[in-house]
Amino acid sequence: MADNRLNGMIKSYTEGMTNVDGQPDPQKSGATLTYGPYGEPPFPITSDKIDVHFEFTAPITYVDHLERDIEVSRWGNNVAIEERYKLTNHAAKSPHYEPPSNHRLKDQFSRIQHARTRYASPPTHAITGLAIPLKNGASNAYFTDIIGNVSTSRFRPARGVADAHLEIQPRYPIFGGWNYTFRLGWNIDLDKVERTSNSKRILKIPFIEGPENIQYENFDLTLILPEGSR
């Protein structure tokens, strides 16, 4: 087993086994543990559990609820897409985080202190940014949360065959166990995603778009068609 985010920080692992060559298992090299090979299993077949405790320095981005609206406007020759996220970081809870019974910070969060330590400390599992590829020549992207517009975002329009790209930074780092609610939106020219076949109009838009390496619990999709559609 190996992962480029382990950084060799394997805390503990199951030992005391022997492979078919009579060598002790496992063989450890950096962040890689090698178990086996083994001979034929005994009959009846038995099983043994292997435990590995390692340091994982990446966030676990989890969307508790995503609402995605797709509004088609023939009058404006436009498709407006808006997504509303309720997001949680499922990584290990921050030491500043109280158990769920309290749901509050032990100490006040300091942006200045966080900025000072982010370059001196090991990689953090806090979510500090999300990259979102957008297809079909997306334009006029926006990023807001419950406070209002979030200026820490960067939108790169599509160029040639390359897709548009939206990079967002939350208003604060999302540590393990923390939540963040926000919305994204952008426009697409209707001509780029619609075609006519046998007097019917066919709309082709991705069922879901969003950051990579993300999990979804609940997803609601709403498609708003022009008046008179059937």
C-alpha positions in Angstrom: 0.0 0.0 0.0 1.3 3.5 -0.8 -0.1 7.0 -0.9 1.8 10.2 -1.9 0.1 12.1 1.0 1.4 9.8 3.8 4.9 11.4 3.9 6.3 8.3 5.5 4.4 9.0 8.7 3.1 5.5 9.5 2.3 5.5 13.2 1.9 1.8 13.7 1.0 -1.4 11.8 0.5 -5.1 12.4 3.7 -7.1 12.7 4.7 -10.6 13.7 3.7 -12.3 10.5 5.9 -14.4 8.2 5.6 -14.7 4.4 6.2 -17.7 2.2 9.9 -17.0 2.0 10.2 -17.1 5.8 10.8 -13.4 6.0 9.1 -11.3 8.7 6.2 -9.3 7.5 5.7 -6.6 6.5 8.6 -5.0 4.7 8.6 -1.3 5.2 10.1 1.2 2.8 9.2 4.9 3.5 5.4 5.1 3.2 5.1 1.6 1.6 4.2 -1.6 3.5 4.6 -4.9 1.7 2.8 -8.0 3.0 3.3 -11.4 1.5 3.5 -13.4 -0.7 1.9 -16.3 1.2 1.4 -19.9 0.5 -1.8 -21.9 0.2 -4.3 -21.0 2.9 -5.1 -23.7 5.5 -8.4 -25.6 5.4 -10.8 -24.5 6.7 -9.8 -21.0 5.5 -9.0 -18.7 8.3 -8.5 -14.9 8.4 -6.3 -12.4 10.1 -6.8 -8.7 10.5 -4.1 -6.1 9.5 -4.2 -2.7 11.2 -2.4 0.3 9.8 -2.4 3.7 11.5 -1.0 6.4 9.3 -1.0 10.2 9.0 -3.2 11.4 6.1 -2.6 15.1 5.4 -5.4 15.8 2.9 -8.9 17.0 3.7 -11.9 14.8 3.1 -14.4 17.0 1.3 -18.0 15.9 1.9 -21.1 17.6 0.6 -24.1 17.0 2.9 -26.5 18.5 0.4 -26.1 20.0 -3.0 -28.9 21.8 -4.9 -28.2 22.4 -8.6 -30.6 24.5 -10.7 -30.4 24.7 -14.5 -32.5 27.4 -16.0 -33.0 27.6 -19.8 -33.9 30.9 -21.3 -34.7 31.0 -25.0 -35.4 34.7 -24.8 -31.9 35.4 -23.5 -30.3 32.5 -25.4 -28.7 31.5 -22.1 -28.5 28.7 -19.6 -28.0 29.9 -16.0 -26.6 27.3 -13.6 -26.5 27.8 -9.8 -25.3 25.3 -7.2 -25.9 25.6 -3.4 -23.5 23.6 -1.2 -23.7 22.5 2.4 -20.1 21.2 2.9 -18.3 19.5 5.7 -14.6 18.4 6.1 -14.7 14.8 7.3 -11.0 14.8 8.2 -9.8 14.5 11.8 -11.4 17.2 14.0 -9.3 20.3 14.8 -8.0 20.6 18.3 -10.0 23.8 18.4 -13.2 21.9 17.8 -15.5 20.9 20.6 -17.5 17.6 20.6 -20.8 17.7 18.7 -22.7 18.4 21.9 -21.3 21.9 22.0 -20.5 22.8 18.4 -18.3 25.8 19.2 -14.7 26.8 19.1 -12.6 26.5 22.3 -10.7 29.6 21.2 -11.4 32.4 18.8 -10.1 31.6 15.3 -7.3 34.0 14.3 -6.7 34.6 10.6 -3.3 36.1 11.4 -2.1 33.2 13.5 -3.3 30.8 10.8 -1.4 32.7 8.1 1.8 32.7 10.3 1.7 28.9 10.9 0.6 27.6 7.5 4.1 27.9 6.1 6.0 26.6 9.2 3.7 23.7 10.1 3.3 20.3 8.4 0.6 20.1 5.7 -2.8 20.8 7.1 -6.0 18.8 6.4 -8.0 22.0 6.3 -9.9 22.8 3.1 -8.3 26.1 1.9 -9.5 26.0 -1.7 -11.4 24.1 -4.3 -10.8 23.8 -8.0 -13.9 23.4 -10.3 -13.6 22.7 -14.0 -16.6 24.1 -16.0 -17.5 22.9 -19.5 -19.3 24.4 -22.5 -17.6 27.9 -22.4 -18.9 28.9 -19.0 -18.9 32.7 -18.2 -19.8 35.2 -15.6 -19.0 32.9 -12.6 -19.7 34.1 -9.1 -19.1 32.7 -5.6 -21.1 33.8 -2.5 -21.8 32.6 1.0 -24.2 33.6 3.7 -22.3 36.9 4.3 -22.2 37.9 0.7 -19.8 37.9 -2.2 -16.5 36.1 -1.6 -13.7 37.9 -3.4 -11.1 35.2 -3.0 -11.9 33.4 -6.2 -10.3 33.2 -9.6 -12.2 32.5 -12.8 -10.4 31.5 -16.0 -12.7 31.6 -19.1 -12.5 28.8 -21.7 -9.8 29.2 -24.3 -9.8 27.1 -27.5 -10.5 23.5 -26.5 -9.7 24.1 -22.8 -12.6 24.2 -20.4 -13.2 27.2 -18.1 -11.8 26.9 -14.6 -13.1 28.3 -11.3 -10.8 28.3 -8.2 -12.4 29.4 -4.9 -11.0 30.0 -1.5 -13.6 29.8 1.4 -13.9 32.8 3.7 -12.0 30.8 6.4 -10.1 27.5 6.3 -12.4 24.6 6.9 -10.8 22.4 9.5 -11.8 18.8 10.3 -15.5 18.8 11.5 -16.2 22.3 10.3 -19.0 23.3 7.9 -19.3 25.8 5.1 -22.4 26.9 3.2 -21.9 28.7 -0.2 -23.3 29.0 -3.7 -21.7 29.1 -7.1 -23.2 30.2 -10.4 -22.3 30.8 -14.0 -23.8 31.2 -17.5 -23.6 29.2 -20.7 -24.7 30.3 -24.2 -27.7 28.1 -25.1 -26.3 27.6 -28.7 -23.4 25.6 -27.2 -25.5 23.0 -25.4 -28.7 22.7 -27.4 -29.4 21.1 -30.8 -32.5 20.3 -32.8 -33.4 16.8 -34.0 -36.7 15.8 -35.6 -38.3 19.0 -34.5 -37.2 18.4 -30.9 -34.7 20.4 -28.9 -32.0 18.4 -27.2 -30.2 19.9 -24.2 -26.8 18.4 -23.3 -25.4 19.5 -19.9 -23.4 17.5 -17.4 -25.6 15.9 -14.8 -23.2 17.1 -12.1 -20.1 19.4 -12.0 -18.0 20.3 -9.1 -14.6 19.9 -7.3 -12.6 16.7 -7.8 -12.2 14.2 -5.0 -15.5 15.0 -3.3 -18.3 12.9 -1.9 -22.0 13.7 -2.0 -24.7 12.6 0.5 -27.8 14.3 -1.0 -28.2 15.9 -4.4 -31.3 17.7 -5.8 -31.4 18.7 -9.5 -34.0 21.2 -10.8 -34.3 21.9 -14.5 -36.3 25.1 -15.3 -37.5 25.1 -19.0 -38.9 28.0 -21.0 -42.6 28.8 -20.8 -44.7 26.5 -23.1 -42.3 23.6 -23.0 -43.8 20.1 -23.1 
